Amino acid sequence: MELQGRRHRVLLPHVVNGIVYIRSYDHNIYALGARTGGLVWNYTTGNFVAFSPTVSHGIVYVGSNDHNVYALNAATGAMVWTYTAGDGVNSSPTVVN
């Protein structure tokens, strides 16, 4: 799979249960098969995603420059919830159990 766009630095991808979770400046979060590199799912945010997602207990957490933090189902990419922050989210989320 080739990611389209001008800038595609991959920062600290997360690999969980054979799925690689990465972010991109093309506004997307991608889940790729670790063995094949094939697309499992992608989720489009409202702006670029500058920092890596965090994966915990079946949920992918990621912040976007669209002022939102997203919680996505790790298996399907379906949105579980979203939180609107006061500005662009420019860090990777931290999960504490």
WORAFEN-V521176 format. One record per residue. N is the residue number from 0. SS is DSSP state (2 for helix, 1 for strand, 0 for the rest). Layout:
n=<N:N>
ss=<SS:SS>
//
This chain:
n=<0:1:2:3:4:5:6:7:8:9:10:11:12:13:14:15:16:17:18:19:20:21:22:23:24:25:26:27:28:29:30:31:32:33:34:35:36:37:38:39:40:41:42:43:44:45:46:47:48:49:50:51:52:53:54:55:56:57:58:59:60:61:62:63:64:65:66:67:68:69:70:71:72:73:74:75:76:77:78:79:80:81:82:83:84:85:86:87:88:89:90:91:92:93:94:95:96>
ss=<0:0:0:0:0:0:0:0:0:0:0:0:0:1:1:1:0:0:1:1:1:1:1:0:0:0:0:1:1:1:1:1:1:0:0:0:0:0:1:1:1:1:1:1:0:0:0:0:0:0:0:0:0:1:1:1:0:0:1:1:1:1:1:0:0:0:0:1:1:1:1:1:1:0:0:0:0:0:1:1:1:1:1:1:0:0:0:0:0:0:0:0:0:0:0:0:0>
//
